[in-house]
Amino acid sequence: MRFLLSFAALFLSSVTLFAQNTTLTVPQTGGSTETLLTRTLYTVLDNGGQSNYSNSADGYLLLVAPAGYDIHLTGNYWTEQTNDYLEIFDAQTTNQANRLGRWSGQGTINVTCVSGYAYIHFYSNSSNYQRGFQLDVKCCLPMFANLDVYNVRAENVTENSLELNWVDLSGATEWRVHYGTTPYSMQETRVTHNPYLLITNLQPRTYYYFRIHNNTHSYDTTDYCTADNHVFLTACPGERPSCINFTDLTSCWTYATYGTFWDPDETVGVYDQGSASNTSCHTVHTDTTEYDPRTGNQLRCVPPGEIASVRLGNWGTGAKAESIKYEYKVDTLISNLLILKYAAVLENPGHSPAEQPRFTFKILDEYDNEIDAVCYSADFIAAANLGWNTGQSTSILWKDWTTVGVDLTSLQGKRIFVKLTTYDCSQHGHYGYAYFVLKCSTKTIQSSTCGNVVENTFTAPDGFSYEWYNAHDSNTILSTEKSLHVTRPGVYNCRLNFVGGNSSCSFIMSAIAGTRYPCADFSYGFIDTSQCKNRYQFYNESVVAADSAHNNRTTMPCDAVEWDFGDGTTSTANNPVHAYSSGVYRVRQVAKLAGGMCTDTLYKYINVVSPCQRFDTLFVAVCYGQTYRLFDTVVAMPGVYERDSGILTRTLYFSVVMPQLRFVYDTIVENQLPYTYGTHTYAQGVESDTIKYQDFYGCDSIINYSLHVWPNVYNTVSRDVCVYDFPITWNGVRFSGPGTHDAILTGCHGEDSVLTMIVNALLNTSSIVHDTINENYLPWNYHGTIFTDSAKHVEVIIRNRAGCDSVVDYTLSIVYNITTTCDKFVQFPNVVTANGDGINDKFAIVNLLGSGCYPINSLAIYDRWGALVYSVTDIRTEDDFWDPAATRTPAGTYFYRFVGKGYKGNLQRTGVIEVLR
């Protein structure tokens, strides 16, 4: 029986390093104490738990660690800036000398209490509230010198493997490596002799968690305060693109998420219902004539000169947020500039900055850490002082297309992630979204003329702020535009800075004014062999010369180059890569200045030898435990072997096939049951099943199989129809009156969807309407009936809210002019004593009725969470005022908004109401 041993088979057991989270809460008032356990993860929340916290909070939680242990706290906070705050003390009480921090607004926390106590205090004032805070807490041991594994790193990361290396100065001879796709439940393998492990059979583009401890002591490194999970991301399959394909939202190099204001990465995946939908979180716009209606049709959805843009976010509300993250391997030979074009549409509700809609841009490393928060990030928050344009209403701010450039020179060879995120406001009522384009470019200054001409115009790359100055006088700024026109010879420098970034993030490019001729030059080098072709990297070394004979060469690069590789293919890339079959090729480079006004041509010959010339070569793969005989040698270990039989030199590429552990996840609909996979039949979904099989080489392997079944869906919809609109037709069924019908449709996963339609009949309605107007509004038109000089009482037939005929008993009262100033005359109470004694039981607006002030009006009452409690339009009698007893509203704090229109002007008023019982 053949048997293969894979990395998965080396796992000795499944090890749970920490117990699952235990949740603790800081009380709203007062305090509580909790004694912590080792190897247990705790989550500490504010008094609101997973919801918003309460106003007027002032409570504490004291955490006590076992003897000899410290307490480590990490997490995030979201509070009202400056007014609500979180404090952590490394003591049993609020000893200011031991306060580790006082946090307010929004950010992260990472502290360790070494006293064995952590005193967590949370305070909020009597107005406004937010999400609060969430801290991850564990007991941990102080780190002992030279006893622990450190500097854990992953090298040579591919789509399905990586090399794990670490440093250990303790003299250990054995290590236990914990490994898994989640940080809580991991499997274990043992490593001896060397701190190194090659891990294979990994999944592409997947985060893997690692922990390592040695045999010099009994503790896991995760027991120590400074030891965290080591997280590494495997690579995508296939050849990495030379630049970011920003419109390919489903690429392996693209990571799309959506979630809430507090966690934009809550759900992984693209949510796209089309570019016209206000529910799409990630969508592509390709209509270059399209304009955004919320900007008054002023903002183009695709910037000039581009064929598409990506919209991130939408104009729906609900405290939502979304992000897109693009993976990119920086190769400055191909591109050393990243160009971001963006346009943003943000509502400005006037909240605190931490609560406002926003659009952010960051560059991260492969562990999701910001590479440079100063030079490689931007945060655009809705604010009146931004100077942006206004849209459909003054509360909508929009920024026209802006180009931002990022210098990637210092990131050469690094695997980076470009992340863009949009947020609604945290109060659920206002939206924010953005359009963007991502491109690659190079740091090259273009010129308008060349040759023996002094006068010239130099143009720097797009996407920066600019400061031009003479190289001999850096204090005199000649221009802050992208282009500089010069009439005198000399060296001119341009300081380029990331738009919206710190001035210390700049870099300098230079241009020479005077005699300028292109001087072509290049070199090349062998890269590798692929598909019987040799790949070569060409390096552009063309520069500007100060004379036509090229005797006085500078270090300034030419504006552009053009390549002819001698095999019928060309390129305009700065440092192209080209693959050749065997042969001799004449490579031509044309160096250009001023858009090709001046050129210089250089030829070089390259002799390519075919890589496919082989002697007798064998590729043999056997199952684990088997051997192969190469002439007189028995081969058991993988490798390349060459033996001579006397008349034949044979090269053997020998590999050992390890047993495969595959994970297969199938998804079907209920109608497909029973379902057959291979030789196994399932009557219902299974969470896990182990299937043994023989792989392509005939070696024993295992499949861990899971089957998910989408059940049939049952739903009911209803439709209200006016009596006179019958008959109607729905899904081929004719309704002559009220009734019910079932239709079987196909769901999005292919499952049956039984939809029940209930048709209701709506009758004509009648109502009584009393209107009061000022005489200045005469004549008065009510649905076609004209009132001129006196009050009238008529019956008016109109369409009601349901679209059916409605008979309105309409009465108009006219109020004649008075001299009172209405905005001071009308007064709003701030307390309602809804105790049923007949005194101040209602929210009665003083002097509104009978004064003629603001006859057209609306009143809305909200609770402190923003939920609507009561609303009314056109108040005419005392019965229209809000009665908390009638709406069964409990005592507490409420907010009102009144909008009125009248002959003396308009009035908008908001305020706070205290309801007492």
Buried (B, 14 or more C-beta within 10 A) or exposed (E): EBEBEBBBBBBEEEBEBBEEBBEBBBBBEEBEEBEBBBEBBBBBBBBBEEEBBBBEBBBBBBBBBEEEBBBBBBBBBBBBBEBBBBBBBBBBEEEEEBBBEEBBBBEEBEBBBEBBBBBBBBBBBEEBBBBBBBBBBBBBBEBEEEBBBBEBEBEEBBBBBBBBBBEBEBEBEEBBBBBBEEBBBBBBBEBEEEBEBEBEBBEBBEBBBBBBBBBBEEBBBBBBBEBBBBBBBBBBEEEEBBBBEBBBBEBBBBBBBBBBBBBBBEBEEBBBEEBEEEEBBBBBBEEBEBEBEBBBEBBBBBBEEBEBBBBBBBBBBEBBBBBBBBBBBBBBBBBBBBBBBBBBBBBBBEBBEBBBBBBBBBBBEBEBEEBBEEBBBBEBBBBEEBEBBBBEEEBBBBBEBBBBBBBBEBBEEBBBBBBBBBBBBBBBBBBBBBBBBBBBBBBBBBBBBBEEBBEBBBBBBBBBBBBBBBEEEEEEEBBEEBBBBBEEBBBBBBBBBBBEBEEEBBBEBBBBBBBBBBBBBBEBEEEEEEEEBBBBBBEBBBBBBBEEEBEEBBEBBBBBBBBBBBBEEEBEBBBBBBBBBBEEBEBBBBBBBBEEBBBBEBEBEBEBEEBEEEEEEEEBBBBBEBEBEBEEEEBEEEEEBEBEEEEEEBBBEBEBBBBBBBEEEBEBBBEEBEBEBEEEEBEEBBEEBEBEEEBEBEBBBBBBBBBEBBEEBEEEEEEBBBEEEBEEEBEEEEBEEBEEBEBEEEBEBBBBBBBEBEBEBBEBEEEEBBBBBBEEBBEBEBEEBEBEEEEBEEEBEBEBEBEBBBBBEBBBBBBEEBEBEBBEBBEBBEEBBBBEEEEBBBBBBEEBBEBBBBBBBBBBBBBBEEEEBBEBEBBBEEEBBBBBBEEEBEBEEBBBBBBBBBBBEEBEBEEEBEBEE
